Amino acid sequence: MQHFRLSIIVTILCLAAAFYWAGPMGAFIAIILGVLEVSLSFDNAVVNASVLKRMDELWQRYFLTWGILIAVFGMRLLFPITIVSAATGIDFLGVTDMALHDPATYSRHLNDSHVQIAAFGGMFLLMVFFSFIFDEGKELHWLGKLEEKLSSFGKLESIEIVLALGVLLMTQNWLPDAVMRLDTLVAGVAGLILFVIVDSLDALFEDEEEGEQFVAAAKKAGMMSFLYLEVLDASFSFDGVIGAFAITQDVVIIMLGLAIGAMFVRSLTVYLVRQGTLDEYVFLEHGAHYAIGALAGIMLISISHHIPEVFTGLIGAAFIGLSVFSSIRYKNQAE
């Protein structure tokens, strides 16, 4: 329970603020949004835990403090406003005023930006999935010989990038509108480029002989891992923010509800690390990455076809559940 103490305190404060802002119904909707955020982001927590356990204690604290502020206020509130501002040409303060006083128009503008958001986030998550699947150093394989064979393809230079670009080209080729195809292509390539930069930033510095000591310190401190986690969280948060407008158009309630969910996802991440859950359930990380692959596909498909958020949550839950079952069976067979 100690790992969730801060989340419970934040939940109480957020529900009190929601009640003050919009009465009992506002608090109730905030609870729904919080539950929705947790259910959609459990696989995010598992992947976060696999990265967080390699970070030192200092950067783990940064992840739980500054990371929370970035996740709640940056990705759930400020970033959507920035997207609408860039898409419409309206200044940031103007969009903020629109979000507070004309949420219907704000929601429409945010939905109009769904193509770019889905392409960007979908490609980033697809690269996360491919990087795991084609990791030739992976020793344990959930799907047996099939996954082992896929891992061996990691010997091919930049196989993840080649396949991801192929998926992007097929996706945009199926779109009917030329403008939509261009937006999808540009946003998707941007998501891919960002992943490559974040994933290989340490290798870029290693080429500098003078910077070797700095790189060692940066790796030890977890700077690159922290940056990677924040971008990964941003990719997960996109659909949650847009989907929240299907429940309410009150931006304040959306932020409070998603803040509750984001806090519990952070606490769940720490719990998985502290309890050694990834070591006990050996296929849990596999299931989370397959869920991420499914989410990436859903985001790319959602560019042209609406897919209910509950469907996304159920797929993620199915992969996590199957991986836990496989882990228990594997442990029993090993004993």
C-alpha positions in Angstrom: 0.0 0.0 0.0 2.9 2.4 0.7 3.7 2.5 -3.1 0.2 3.9 -3.7 0.0 6.3 -0.8 0.8 9.4 -2.9 -1.6 8.3 -5.6 -4.4 8.0 -3.0 -3.6 11.5 -1.7 -3.6 13.0 -5.2 -6.9 11.2 -6.0 -8.6 12.7 -3.0 -7.3 16.2 -3.9 -8.4 15.8 -7.5 -11.8 14.5 -6.6 -12.3 17.4 -4.2 -11.2 19.8 -6.9 -13.6 18.1 -9.4 -16.4 18.3 -6.9 -15.7 22.0 -6.3 -15.6 22.7 -10.1 -18.6 20.6 -11.3 -20.3 19.1 -8.4 -20.9 15.3 -7.7 -21.2 14.5 -11.4 -17.8 16.1 -12.0 -16.2 13.9 -9.3 -17.9 10.8 -10.7 -16.6 11.5 -14.3 -13.1 12.1 -12.9 -13.2 8.6 -11.3 -14.3 7.1 -14.7 -11.6 8.9 -16.5 -9.0 7.7 -14.0 -10.1 4.1 -14.3 -10.1 4.4 -18.0 -6.5 5.8 -18.0 -5.2 3.0 -15.8 -6.9 0.3 -17.9 -5.5 1.7 -21.1 -2.0 2.3 -19.7 -1.2 -0.9 -17.7 1.0 -2.2 -20.4 2.7 1.2 -20.3 3.4 0.7 -16.6 5.0 -2.7 -17.3 7.3 -1.3 -20.0 8.1 1.7 -17.8 9.1 -0.7 -15.0 11.5 -2.6 -17.3 13.3 0.7 -18.0 13.0 2.1 -14.5 14.7 -0.8 -12.8 17.9 0.0 -14.8 17.9 3.6 -13.5 19.5 4.7 -10.3 17.5 5.9 -7.3 18.0 9.6 -8.1 16.5 9.3 -11.5 13.8 7.1 -10.2 12.8 9.9 -7.9 12.9 12.4 -10.8 10.6 10.0 -12.7 8.1 10.1 -9.7 8.3 13.9 -9.2 9.2 15.9 -12.3 7.9 13.0 -14.4 4.5 13.2 -12.8 4.3 17.0 -13.5 5.3 16.4 -17.1 2.8 13.6 -17.5 -0.1 15.4 -15.8 0.3 19.0 -16.8 2.5 18.7 -19.8 1.1 15.7 -21.8 -2.5 15.8 -20.5 -3.1 19.5 -20.6 -0.5 21.7 -22.2 0.5 19.4 -25.1 -3.0 19.1 -26.5 -3.4 22.9 -26.3 0.0 23.2 -28.2 -1.2 20.8 -30.9 -4.5 22.8 -31.4 -2.5 26.0 -31.4 -0.1 24.7 -34.1 -3.0 23.3 -36.2 -5.2 26.3 -36.1 -2.7 29.2 -35.9 -4.4 30.5 -32.8 -2.0 31.6 -30.1 -1.5 29.5 -27.0 -3.5 31.8 -24.6 -6.3 31.9 -27.2 -6.5 28.1 -27.3 -6.4 27.9 -23.5 -9.3 30.3 -23.3 -11.1 28.3 -25.9 -10.5 25.1 -23.9 -11.9 26.6 -20.7 -14.9 28.6 -22.2 -15.7 26.9 -25.5 -14.7 23.2 -25.0 -16.9 22.0 -27.9 -14.8 24.0 -30.4 -11.6 23.0 -28.7 -12.6 19.3 -28.8 -13.4 19.7 -32.6 -10.0 21.2 -33.3 -8.3 18.4 -31.3 -10.2 15.8 -33.2 -9.3 17.5 -36.4 -5.6 16.9 -35.4 -6.2 13.2 -34.8 -4.5 12.1 -38.1 -1.2 13.7 -37.1 -1.4 12.5 -33.5 -2.3 8.9 -34.4 0.5 8.7 -37.0 3.1 10.2 -34.7 2.2 8.2 -31.7 1.5 5.0 -33.7 4.9 5.1 -35.4 6.8 5.7 -32.1 5.0 2.8 -30.4 5.5 0.6 -33.4 9.2 1.2 -33.1 9.1 0.3 -29.4 7.4 -3.0 -30.4 9.8 -3.8 -33.3 12.9 -3.0 -31.2 11.7 -5.6 -28.7 10.7 -8.2 -31.2 13.9 -8.0 -33.2 16.2 -7.9 -30.2 18.7 -10.7 -31.1 20.0 -10.6 -27.5 16.7 -11.7 -26.0 17.1 -15.1 -24.5 13.6 -15.9 -23.3 10.9 -16.2 -26.0 7.2 -16.2 -25.2 6.1 -17.5 -28.5 8.8 -20.2 -28.7 10.4 -20.9 -32.1 8.4 -18.2 -33.9 9.6 -15.4 -31.6 13.1 -16.8 -31.6 13.1 -16.6 -35.4 11.9 -13.1 -35.4 14.6 -12.1 -32.9 17.2 -13.5 -35.3 16.1 -11.0 -37.9 17.6 -8.4 -35.6 20.9 -9.1 -37.3 19.7 -7.3 -40.4 20.8 -3.7 -40.3 17.9 -1.3 -39.3 15.2 -3.9 -39.9 12.9 -2.1 -37.5 13.1 1.2 -39.4 12.6 -0.5 -42.8 9.5 -2.4 -41.6 8.0 0.7 -39.8 8.4 2.8 -42.9 6.8 0.1 -44.9 3.8 0.0 -42.6 3.6 3.8 -42.7 3.6 3.8 -46.5 0.9 1.2 -46.7 -1.2 3.1 -44.1 -1.0 6.5 -46.0 -1.6 4.8 -49.3 -5.0 3.6 -48.2 -6.2 7.1 -47.3 -8.4 8.8 -49.8 -7.4 12.4 -49.4 -4.0 13.7 -50.6 -3.7 16.2 -47.7 -4.4 13.5 -45.2 -1.8 11.2 -46.8 0.8 13.9 -46.6 -0.1 14.7 -42.9 0.1 11.1 -42.0 3.5 10.6 -43.8 5.1 13.7 -42.2 3.8 13.0 -38.7 4.7 9.3 -38.9 8.3 10.0 -40.1 8.6 12.5 -37.2 7.6 9.9 -34.7 10.1 7.4 -36.2 12.9 10.0 -36.1 12.2 10.9 -32.5 12.4 7.3 -31.5 15.7 6.8 -33.3 17.1 10.0 -31.6 16.0 9.1 -28.1 17.0 5.5 -28.5 20.5 6.1 -29.8 21.4 9.5 -28.2 23.9 7.8 -25.9 25.6 6.1 -28.9 25.9 9.5 -30.6 27.9 10.9 -27.6 30.1 7.8 -27.4 31.7 8.8 -30.7 33.2 11.7 -28.9 36.3 10.6 -27.0 36.1 13.7 -24.8 32.6 12.9 -23.9 33.0 9.3 -22.7 33.1 10.1 -19.0 30.0 12.3 -19.5 28.2 9.5 -21.3 29.0 7.0 -18.5 27.6 9.4 -15.9 24.6 10.2 -18.0 23.8 6.5 -18.5 24.3 5.8 -14.8 22.0 8.6 -13.8 19.4 7.5 -16.3 19.0 10.7 -18.2 18.3 8.9 -21.5 16.0 6.5 -19.9 14.0 9.3 -18.3 13.7 11.0 -21.6 12.6 7.8 -23.3 10.0 7.2 -20.6 8.5 10.6 -21.0 8.2 10.3 -24.8 6.7 6.8 -24.3 4.1 8.2 -21.9 3.3 11.0 -24.3 2.6 8.4 -27.1 0.2 6.6 -24.7 -1.5 9.7 -23.5 -2.6 11.0 -27.0 -5.6 8.6 -27.4 -6.5 8.9 -23.8 -6.9 12.7 -24.0 -8.9 12.6 -27.3 -11.0 9.7 -26.0 -11.8 11.6 -22.8 -13.8 14.1 -24.8 -16.3 11.3 -25.6 -17.1 11.2 -21.9 -17.0 15.0 -21.1 -15.9 18.2 -22.8 -14.9 19.9 -19.5 -11.1 20.3 -19.9 -10.6 20.8 -16.1 -12.4 17.5 -15.3 -10.5 15.7 -18.1 -7.1 16.9 -16.6 -8.1 15.9 -13.1 -9.4 12.5 -14.1 -6.4 11.7 -16.3 -4.1 13.0 -13.5 -5.6 10.3 -11.2 -4.9 7.7 -13.7 -1.4 8.9 -14.5 -0.5 8.9 -10.7 -1.7 5.3 -10.3 0.2 4.2 -13.4 3.4 5.8 -11.9 2.8 4.0 -8.6 2.1 0.7 -10.4 5.4 1.1 -12.2 7.3 1.6 -8.9 5.4 -1.3 -7.4 6.4 -3.6 -10.2 10.1 -2.6 -9.8 10.2 -2.8 -6.0 8.4 -6.1 -5.8 10.5 -7.7 -8.5 7.3 -8.6 -10.4 9.1 -8.6 -13.8 11.5 -11.2 -12.5 8.7 -13.4 -11.1 6.4 -13.1 -14.1 9.0 -13.6 -16.8 6.7 -13.1 -19.8 4.9 -10.0 -18.4 7.3 -7.7 -20.3 6.6 -9.7 -23.5 2.9 -9.3 -23.1 3.2 -5.6 -22.5 5.2 -5.1 -25.7 2.7 -7.1 -27.7 0.0 -4.9 -26.3 2.0 -1.9 -27.4 2.3 -3.4 -30.9 -1.5 -3.8 -31.0 -2.0 -0.3 -29.7 0.4 1.0 -32.4 -1.7 -0.8 -35.1 -4.9 0.5 -33.7 -3.6 4.1 -33.7 -2.6 3.8 -37.3 -5.9 2.2 -38.3 -7.8 4.9 -36.4 -6.5 7.4 -38.8 -9.3 6.3 -41.2 -11.6 4.2 -39.0 -12.9 4.9 -35.5 -12.0 2.2 -33.0 -13.7 2.4 -29.5 -11.3 2.9 -26.6 -12.8 -0.1 -24.7 -11.6 -2.3 -27.6 -8.0 -1.0 -27.1 -8.2 -1.6 -23.4 -9.5 -5.2 -23.8 -6.7 -6.1 -26.2 -4.1 -4.8 -23.8 -5.7 -6.6 -20.9 -5.8 -9.8 -22.9 -2.1 -9.8 -23.7 -1.2 -8.9 -20.1 -3.5 -11.7 -18.8 -2.1 -14.3 -21.2 1.5 -13.3 -20.3 0.8 -13.7 -16.6 -0.7 -17.1 -17.2 2.2 -18.2 -19.3 4.6 -16.9 -16.6 3.0 -18.9 -13.9 3.0 -22.1 -16.0 6.6 -21.5 -16.9 7.5 -21.1 -13.3 5.7 -24.3 -12.3 7.3 -26.3 -15.0 10.8 -25.1 -14.0 10.3 -26.1 -10.3 
